[in-house]
Amino acid sequence: MEKKINKKSKKLEALLWSIALPGFAQLLNQKYGKGFLLVGLEFLVNVMGNFNRVIVLSFNGKIPEAIEATNYLWLMFYPCLYFFAIWDAYKDAGGGEKPFAYLPLVFSAYFVTIGLIFSARFTIFGTLIGPMWLPILFLPIGLGVGAIIRYMLLKIYAD
């Protein structure tokens, strides 16, 4: 029982550290080359995309300024980098053994990127959502689509 709890704890720890900063969980899992590469790429894309500035402006309700500050050509790399780092950390910690388990995170990366692309002009009830909040709102859609496709593939290959 304790071994099972420790394995689940290790997977959860990897997920949470990877959510905090891509590459941290890889360092925790002693995958140093991959960890430093992901941390470096995260900093590069973050700085070049002005992401921290976008976050601060978005939290302060300054959506037009956040849109203006966003370097979309760089920031579009962030969702794939982010979700790949989460998946890789989870896998290194012993997760992701079930068939097609990666699909929800892959589709999350796709849909968050789509949310970012449309964030400069997409409104909800006449309110501009912006380059931080709209991609976050697209995340559950990506998770759901990935889960549905995973379910369908499991049904197809179960026969």
Residue frames as a rotation matrix with the C-alpha (Angstrom) as fourth column:
MET 1
0.571 0.821 0.000 0.00
0.821 -0.571 0.000 0.00
0.000 0.000 -1.000 0.00
GLU 2
0.503 -0.444 -0.742 2.77
0.146 -0.802 0.579 2.43
-0.852 -0.399 -0.339 0.96
LYS 3
-0.580 -0.744 0.330 4.68
0.421 0.073 0.904 1.68
-0.697 0.664 0.271 -2.26
LYS 4
-0.133 0.643 0.754 1.56
0.976 -0.047 0.213 2.51
0.172 0.764 -0.622 -4.30
ILE 5
0.818 0.414 -0.398 1.09
0.515 -0.836 0.189 5.79
-0.254 -0.360 -0.898 -2.41
ASN 6
0.066 -0.887 -0.456 4.77
0.144 -0.444 0.884 6.71
-0.987 -0.124 0.098 -2.92
LYS 7
-0.623 -0.254 0.740 4.47
0.725 0.169 0.668 6.07
-0.295 0.952 0.079 -6.68
LYS 8
0.335 0.826 0.454 1.34
0.892 -0.433 0.129 8.26
0.303 0.362 -0.882 -6.91
SER 9
0.723 -0.132 -0.678 3.03
0.341 -0.786 0.516 10.90
-0.601 -0.604 -0.524 -4.77
LYS 10
-0.362 -0.932 -0.014 6.07
0.371 -0.158 0.915 10.94
-0.855 0.326 0.403 -7.07
LYS 11
-0.417 0.289 0.862 3.84
0.895 -0.033 0.444 11.39
0.157 0.957 -0.245 -10.16
LEU 12
0.693 0.721 -0.026 1.89
0.706 -0.670 0.228 14.19
0.147 -0.176 -0.973 -8.49
GLU 13
0.388 -0.652 -0.651 5.10
0.311 -0.572 0.759 15.87
-0.868 -0.497 -0.019 -7.33
ALA 14
-0.628 -0.636 0.449 6.46
0.602 -0.032 0.798 15.77
-0.493 0.771 0.403 -10.90
LEU 15
0.011 0.726 0.687 3.24
0.928 -0.264 0.264 17.23
0.373 0.634 -0.677 -12.29
LEU 16
0.824 0.405 -0.397 3.13
0.548 -0.748 0.374 20.07
-0.146 -0.526 -0.838 -9.78
TRP 17
0.053 -0.877 -0.477 6.80
0.276 -0.446 0.851 21.05
-0.960 -0.177 0.218 -10.19
SER 18
-0.650 -0.278 0.707 6.45
0.729 0.035 0.684 20.94
-0.215 0.960 0.180 -13.96
ILE 19
0.403 0.837 0.370 3.36
0.854 -0.489 0.179 23.16
0.331 0.244 -0.912 -13.79
ALA 20
0.670 -0.209 -0.712 5.36
0.375 -0.732 0.568 25.60
-0.640 -0.648 -0.412 -11.63
LEU 21
0.298 -0.609 -0.735 8.23
-0.790 -0.590 0.168 25.77
-0.536 0.530 -0.657 -14.14
PRO 22
0.976 0.057 -0.208 8.89
-0.180 0.747 -0.639 23.49
0.119 0.662 0.740 -17.11
GLY 23
0.217 -0.938 -0.270 12.09
-0.211 0.224 -0.951 21.52
0.953 0.264 -0.149 -16.49
PHE 24
-0.129 -0.261 0.957 11.99
-0.966 -0.183 -0.180 21.53
0.222 -0.948 -0.229 -12.67
ALA 25
0.685 0.451 0.572 10.47
-0.596 0.799 0.083 18.04
-0.420 -0.397 0.816 -12.50
GLN 26
0.828 -0.467 -0.311 13.04
0.032 0.592 -0.805 16.70
0.560 0.656 0.506 -14.95
LEU 27
-0.151 -0.887 0.436 15.76
-0.570 -0.282 -0.772 18.02
0.808 -0.365 -0.463 -12.62
LEU 28
0.097 0.301 0.949 13.94
-0.974 0.227 0.028 16.37
-0.207 -0.926 0.315 -9.71
ASN 29
0.921 0.305 0.243 13.86
-0.236 0.932 -0.277 13.11
-0.310 0.198 0.930 -11.71
GLN 30
0.159 -0.981 0.113 17.64
-0.090 0.099 0.991 13.46
-0.983 -0.167 -0.073 -12.27
LYS 31
0.361 -0.034 0.932 17.25
0.917 0.197 -0.348 14.06
-0.172 0.980 0.102 -16.02
TYR 32
0.066 -0.402 -0.913 19.64
0.450 -0.805 0.387 17.00
-0.890 -0.437 0.128 -15.86
GLY 33
-0.887 -0.429 0.172 20.28
0.327 -0.319 0.890 17.58
-0.327 0.845 0.423 -19.56
LYS 34
-0.370 0.848 0.378 16.60
0.729 0.013 0.684 17.56
0.576 0.529 -0.623 -20.39
GLY 35
0.363 0.529 -0.767 15.77
0.913 -0.366 0.180 19.60
-0.186 -0.766 -0.616 -17.29
PHE 36
-0.269 -0.548 -0.792 18.26
0.343 -0.823 0.452 22.40
-0.900 -0.150 0.410 -17.99
LEU 37
-0.923 -0.013 0.385 17.23
0.382 -0.161 0.910 22.44
0.050 0.987 0.153 -21.66
LEU 38
-0.049 0.992 0.114 13.54
0.855 -0.018 0.518 22.84
0.516 0.123 -0.848 -20.76
VAL 39
0.344 0.104 -0.933 14.25
0.736 -0.647 0.199 25.51
-0.583 -0.755 -0.299 -18.13
GLY 40
-0.643 -0.680 -0.354 16.41
0.272 -0.634 0.724 27.37
-0.716 0.369 0.593 -20.65
LEU 41
-0.770 0.427 0.475 13.78
0.511 -0.034 0.859 27.12
0.383 0.904 -0.191 -23.37
GLU 42
0.246 0.890 -0.383 11.10
0.960 -0.169 0.223 28.26
0.133 -0.423 -0.896 -20.93
PHE 43
0.068 -0.297 -0.952 13.12
0.488 -0.823 0.292 31.35
-0.870 -0.485 0.089 -20.02
LEU 44
-0.890 -0.449 0.083 13.90
0.266 -0.360 0.894 32.08
-0.372 0.818 0.439 -23.68
VAL 45
-0.487 0.782 0.389 10.29
0.661 0.039 0.749 31.82
0.571 0.622 -0.536 -24.85
ASN 46
0.320 0.598 -0.735 9.03
0.935 -0.323 0.144 33.64
-0.151 -0.734 -0.663 -21.75
VAL 47
-0.203 -0.491 -0.847 11.40
0.358 -0.842 0.403 36.58
-0.911 -0.222 0.347 -22.20
MET 48
-0.967 -0.229 0.108 11.07
0.172 -0.282 0.944 36.81
-0.185 0.932 0.313 -25.99
GLY 49
-0.391 0.901 0.188 7.28
0.685 0.148 0.713 36.53
0.615 0.408 -0.675 -25.80
ASN 50
-0.701 0.044 0.711 7.07
-0.378 -0.869 -0.319 39.11
0.604 -0.492 0.626 -22.96
PHE 51
-0.136 0.750 -0.647 4.99
0.336 0.650 0.682 36.57
0.932 -0.124 -0.340 -21.06
ASN 52
-0.460 -0.036 -0.887 5.65
0.888 -0.023 -0.459 37.83
-0.004 -0.999 0.043 -17.53
ARG 53
-0.965 0.130 -0.229 4.63
-0.126 -0.992 -0.030 41.34
-0.231 0.000 0.973 -18.59
VAL 54
-0.519 0.812 -0.267 1.50
-0.317 0.107 0.942 39.91
0.794 0.573 0.202 -20.23
ILE 55
-0.220 0.402 -0.889 0.65
0.747 0.655 0.111 38.07
0.627 -0.640 -0.444 -16.99
VAL 56
-0.718 -0.103 -0.688 1.06
0.603 -0.585 -0.542 41.19
-0.347 -0.804 0.483 -14.83
LEU 57
-0.901 0.396 -0.178 -0.98
-0.434 -0.809 0.396 43.34
0.013 0.434 0.901 -17.20
SER 58
-0.408 0.775 -0.483 -3.70
-0.040 0.514 0.857 40.68
0.912 0.368 -0.179 -17.49
PHE 59
-0.324 0.255 -0.911 -4.03
0.895 0.394 -0.208 40.27
0.306 -0.883 -0.356 -13.73
ASN 60
-0.724 0.011 -0.689 -4.41
0.345 -0.860 -0.376 44.04
-0.597 -0.510 0.619 -13.49
GLY 61
0.235 0.957 0.169 -7.19
0.592 -0.002 -0.806 44.06
-0.771 0.289 -0.567 -16.08
LYS 62
0.121 -0.283 -0.951 -5.12
-0.552 -0.816 0.173 45.89
-0.825 0.504 -0.255 -18.69
ILE 63
0.355 0.126 0.926 -6.02
0.415 0.867 -0.277 43.59
-0.838 0.483 0.255 -21.57
PRO 64
0.992 -0.018 0.121 -5.32
0.105 -0.383 -0.918 46.02
0.063 0.924 -0.378 -24.46
GLU 65
0.444 -0.889 0.115 -1.85
-0.896 -0.435 0.091 46.70
-0.031 -0.144 -0.989 -23.01
ALA 66
0.066 -0.373 0.925 -1.30
-0.321 0.870 0.374 42.95
-0.945 -0.322 -0.062 -22.56
ILE 67
0.753 0.255 0.606 -2.20
0.464 0.447 -0.765 42.36
-0.466 0.857 0.218 -26.21
GLU 68
0.903 -0.430 -0.011 0.18
-0.346 -0.711 -0.612 45.13
0.255 0.557 -0.791 -27.26
ALA 69
0.226 -0.860 0.457 2.99
-0.915 -0.027 0.402 43.65
-0.334 -0.509 -0.793 -25.14
THR 70
0.502 0.049 0.864 2.56
-0.076 0.997 -0.012 40.12
-0.862 -0.059 0.504 -26.49
ASN 71
-0.357 -0.592 -0.723 5.06
-0.902 0.017 0.432 38.83
-0.243 0.806 -0.540 -29.01
TYR 72
0.590 0.771 0.242 2.78
-0.670 0.634 -0.386 36.22
-0.451 0.065 0.890 -30.55
LEU 73
0.561 -0.409 -0.719 5.46
-0.547 0.469 -0.694 34.72
0.621 0.783 0.039 -32.78
TRP 74
-0.609 -0.793 0.012 7.45
-0.487 0.362 -0.795 33.69
0.626 -0.490 -0.607 -29.70
LEU 75
-0.499 0.427 0.754 4.62
-0.801 0.104 -0.589 33.04
-0.330 -0.898 0.291 -27.27
MET 76
0.509 0.720 -0.472 3.00
-0.846 0.521 -0.117 30.51
0.162 0.459 0.874 -29.60
PHE 77
-0.197 -0.655 -0.729 5.85
-0.314 0.747 -0.586 28.11
0.929 0.113 -0.353 -28.72
TYR 78
-0.616 -0.184 0.766 4.94
-0.761 -0.115 -0.639 28.25
0.206 -0.976 -0.069 -25.04
PRO 79
0.382 0.832 0.401 1.89
-0.906 0.422 -0.012 25.91
-0.179 -0.359 0.916 -24.92
CYS 80
0.763 -0.121 -0.635 3.67
-0.218 0.877 -0.429 23.03
0.608 0.465 0.643 -26.65
LEU 81
-0.340 -0.940 0.026 6.79
-0.230 0.057 -0.972 23.48
0.912 -0.336 -0.235 -24.56
TYR 82
-0.418 0.244 0.875 4.73
-0.901 -0.236 -0.365 23.72
0.117 -0.941 0.318 -21.37
PHE 83
0.593 0.762 0.260 2.52
-0.784 0.620 -0.027 20.69
-0.182 -0.188 0.965 -21.95
PHE 84
0.526 -0.512 -0.679 5.37
-0.147 0.732 -0.665 18.58
0.838 0.450 0.309 -23.31
ALA 85
-0.536 -0.773 0.339 7.38
-0.449 -0.079 -0.890 19.31
0.715 -0.629 -0.305 -20.16
ILE 86
-0.082 0.598 0.798 4.42
-0.977 0.111 -0.184 18.30
-0.198 -0.794 0.575 -17.98
TRP 87
0.847 0.437 -0.302 3.86
-0.507 0.834 -0.217 15.08
0.158 0.337 0.928 -19.93
ASP 88
0.222 -0.860 -0.460 7.55
-0.156 0.434 -0.887 14.20
0.963 0.269 -0.038 -19.96
ALA 89
-0.564 -0.410 0.717 7.88
-0.725 -0.170 -0.667 14.80
0.395 -0.896 -0.202 -16.21
TYR 90
0.294 0.790 0.537 4.83
-0.913 0.398 -0.086 12.66
-0.282 -0.465 0.839 -15.50
LYS 91
0.832 -0.019 -0.554 6.15
-0.304 0.820 -0.484 9.88
0.464 0.572 0.677 -17.73
ASP 92
-0.159 -0.983 -0.087 9.62
-0.294 0.131 -0.947 10.00
0.942 -0.125 -0.310 -16.13
ALA 93
-0.522 0.024 0.853 7.96
-0.851 -0.079 -0.519 9.68
0.055 -0.997 0.061 -12.72
GLY 94
-0.955 0.077 0.287 6.27
0.035 0.988 -0.149 6.44
-0.295 -0.133 -0.946 -13.78
GLY 95
-0.070 0.988 -0.134 2.98
-0.141 -0.143 -0.980 7.74
-0.987 -0.050 0.150 -15.17
GLY 96
0.102 0.229 -0.968 1.42
-0.910 -0.371 -0.184 7.60
-0.402 0.900 0.170 -18.59
GLU 97
-0.800 -0.461 0.383 1.51
-0.330 0.872 0.361 3.84
-0.501 0.163 -0.850 -18.91
LYS 98
0.025 0.894 0.447 -2.07
0.303 0.419 -0.856 3.55
-0.953 0.157 -0.260 -20.17
PRO 99
-0.412 -0.185 0.892 -2.62
0.895 0.100 0.434 3.60
-0.170 0.978 0.124 -23.96
PHE 100
-0.112 0.306 0.945 -3.09
0.652 -0.695 0.302 7.05
0.750 0.650 -0.121 -25.49
ALA 101
0.323 0.231 -0.918 -2.72
0.926 -0.275 0.257 8.71
-0.193 -0.933 -0.303 -22.07
TYR 102
-0.642 -0.703 -0.306 -0.82
0.599 -0.709 0.373 11.58
-0.479 0.056 0.876 -23.71
LEU 103
-0.412 0.473 0.779 -3.74
0.803 -0.215 0.555 12.72
0.430 0.855 -0.291 -25.89
PRO 104
0.657 0.703 -0.272 -5.44
0.751 -0.582 0.312 15.11
0.061 -0.410 -0.910 -23.42
LEU 105
0.266 -0.627 -0.732 -2.18
0.326 -0.657 0.680 17.04
-0.907 -0.420 0.030 -22.92
VAL 106
-0.710 -0.492 0.504 -1.37
0.616 -0.085 0.783 17.08
-0.342 0.867 0.363 -26.64
PHE 107
-0.086 0.768 0.635 -4.80
0.837 -0.290 0.464 18.49
0.540 0.571 -0.618 -27.47
SER 108
0.652 0.207 -0.730 -4.48
0.646 -0.656 0.391 20.95
-0.398 -0.726 -0.561 -24.60
ALA 109
-0.376 -0.860 -0.344 -1.32
0.399 -0.485 0.778 22.31
-0.836 0.155 0.526 -26.24
TYR 110
-0.667 0.180 0.723 -3.17
0.720 -0.095 0.687 22.61
0.192 0.979 -0.066 -29.56
PHE 111
0.300 0.937 0.180 -6.22
0.825 -0.350 0.444 24.37
0.479 0.015 -0.878 -28.11
VAL 112
0.447 -0.234 -0.863 -4.26
0.580 -0.659 0.479 26.71
-0.681 -0.715 -0.159 -25.84
THR 113
-0.698 -0.714 0.050 -2.26
0.455 -0.388 0.801 27.75
-0.553 0.582 0.596 -28.91
ILE 114
-0.389 0.654 0.649 -5.50
0.762 -0.167 0.626 28.37
0.518 0.738 -0.433 -30.82
GLY 115
0.603 0.606 -0.519 -6.77
0.797 -0.483 0.362 30.44
-0.031 -0.632 -0.774 -27.89
LEU 116
-0.071 -0.736 -0.673 -3.59
0.471 -0.619 0.628 32.50
-0.879 -0.272 0.391 -28.01
ILE 117
-0.768 -0.240 0.593 -3.90
0.636 -0.186 0.749 33.06
-0.070 0.953 0.296 -31.76
PHE 118
-0.119 0.846 0.520 -7.42
0.646 -0.332 0.687 34.50
0.754 0.418 -0.507 -31.44
SER 119
-0.015 0.121 -0.993 -6.85
0.991 -0.134 -0.031 36.30
-0.136 -0.984 -0.118 -28.13
ALA 120
-0.883 -0.390 -0.262 -6.31
0.363 -0.920 0.148 39.74
-0.299 0.036 0.954 -29.64
ARG 121
-0.806 0.588 -0.067 -9.83
-0.505 -0.625 0.596 39.92
0.308 0.514 0.800 -31.04
PHE 122
-0.400 0.667 -0.629 -11.98
0.390 0.745 0.541 37.21
0.829 -0.029 -0.558 -29.44
THR 123
-0.680 0.249 0.690 -14.60
-0.653 -0.634 -0.414 38.54
0.334 -0.732 0.594 -27.02
ILE 124
-0.619 0.586 -0.523 -16.99
0.665 0.745 0.048 36.85
0.418 -0.318 -0.851 -24.63
PHE 125
0.349 0.864 -0.363 -20.18
0.932 -0.360 0.041 38.86
-0.095 -0.353 -0.931 -24.03
GLY 126
0.836 0.003 0.549 -18.42
0.251 -0.891 -0.377 41.84
0.488 0.453 -0.746 -25.58
THR 127
0.790 -0.591 0.163 -15.39
-0.446 -0.370 0.815 41.58
-0.421 -0.717 -0.556 -23.29
LEU 128
0.456 -0.754 -0.472 -11.91
-0.513 0.211 -0.832 41.17
0.727 0.622 -0.291 -24.73
ILE 129
0.996 -0.007 -0.085 -10.30
0.067 0.674 0.736 38.27
0.053 -0.739 0.672 -22.87
GLY 130
0.575 -0.818 -0.018 -6.68
-0.817 -0.575 0.051 38.68
-0.052 -0.015 -0.999 -23.93
PRO 131
0.233 -0.610 -0.757 -3.53
-0.593 0.528 -0.608 36.60
0.771 0.591 -0.239 -24.44
MET 132
-0.834 -0.486 0.261 -3.41
-0.505 0.481 -0.717 35.07
0.223 -0.730 -0.646 -20.97
TRP 133
-0.441 0.729 0.523 -7.03
-0.566 0.227 -0.793 34.38
-0.697 -0.646 0.312 -20.06
LEU 134
0.439 0.671 -0.597 -8.39
-0.890 0.235 -0.391 33.14
-0.122 0.703 0.700 -23.40
PRO 135
-0.229 -0.551 -0.802 -5.78
-0.584 0.737 -0.340 30.38
0.779 0.390 -0.491 -23.76
ILE 136
-0.934 -0.063 0.353 -6.59
-0.342 0.447 -0.826 29.28
-0.106 -0.892 -0.439 -20.20
LEU 137
-0.056 0.992 0.109 -10.29
-0.722 0.036 -0.691 29.13
-0.690 -0.117 0.714 -21.14
PHE 138
0.382 0.136 -0.914 -9.39
-0.856 0.424 -0.295 26.93
0.347 0.895 0.279 -24.13
LEU 139
-0.659 -0.733 0.169 -7.52
-0.735 0.579 -0.354 24.45
0.161 -0.358 -0.920 -21.88
PRO 140
-0.361 0.538 0.761 -10.60
-0.383 0.659 -0.647 22.46
-0.850 -0.525 -0.032 -20.74
ILE 141
0.668 0.560 -0.490 -11.72
-0.657 0.135 -0.741 22.21
-0.349 0.817 0.458 -24.37
GLY 142
0.023 -0.771 -0.636 -8.36
-0.849 0.322 -0.420 20.65
0.529 0.550 -0.647 -25.28
LEU 143
-0.771 -0.263 0.580 -8.49
-0.585 0.654 -0.480 18.28
-0.253 -0.710 -0.658 -22.32
GLY 144
0.070 0.917 0.392 -12.02
-0.443 0.381 -0.812 17.25
-0.894 -0.117 0.433 -23.27
VAL 145
0.661 0.123 -0.740 -11.29
-0.750 0.142 -0.646 16.75
0.026 0.982 0.186 -26.97
GLY 146
-0.361 -0.888 -0.284 -8.16
-0.811 0.450 -0.375 14.75
0.461 0.095 -0.882 -26.11
ALA 147
-0.657 0.186 0.731 -10.12
-0.489 0.633 -0.600 12.59
-0.574 -0.751 -0.325 -23.64
ILE 148
0.470 0.883 -0.016 -12.86
-0.527 0.266 -0.807 11.94
-0.708 0.387 0.590 -26.20
ILE 149
0.450 -0.377 -0.810 -10.37
-0.803 0.226 -0.551 10.98
0.391 0.898 -0.201 -28.91
ARG 150
-0.679 -0.692 0.246 -8.54
-0.721 0.566 -0.399 8.76
0.137 -0.449 -0.883 -26.43
TYR 151
-0.243 0.700 0.671 -11.84
-0.469 0.521 -0.714 7.08
-0.849 -0.488 0.201 -25.50
MET 152
0.709 0.537 -0.457 -12.69
-0.630 0.189 -0.753 6.52
-0.318 0.822 0.472 -29.18
LEU 153
0.036 -0.786 -0.617 -9.27
-0.832 0.318 -0.455 5.07
0.554 0.530 -0.642 -29.96
LEU 154
-0.740 -0.265 0.618 -9.48
-0.616 0.638 -0.463 2.73
-0.271 -0.723 -0.635 -26.97
LYS 155
0.233 0.898 0.373 -12.87
-0.441 0.439 -0.782 1.52
-0.867 0.018 0.499 -28.22
ILE 156
0.666 -0.012 -0.746 -11.55
-0.740 0.120 -0.662 1.04
0.097 0.993 0.071 -31.77
TYR 157
-0.202 -0.888 -0.413 -8.44
-0.731 0.417 -0.540 -0.86
0.652 0.193 -0.733 -30.69
ALA 158
-0.351 0.141 0.926 -10.22
-0.811 0.448 -0.376 -2.89
-0.468 -0.883 -0.043 -27.99
ASP 159
0.678 0.735 0.008 -11.85
-0.609 0.568 -0.554 -5.07
-0.411 0.371 0.833 -30.65
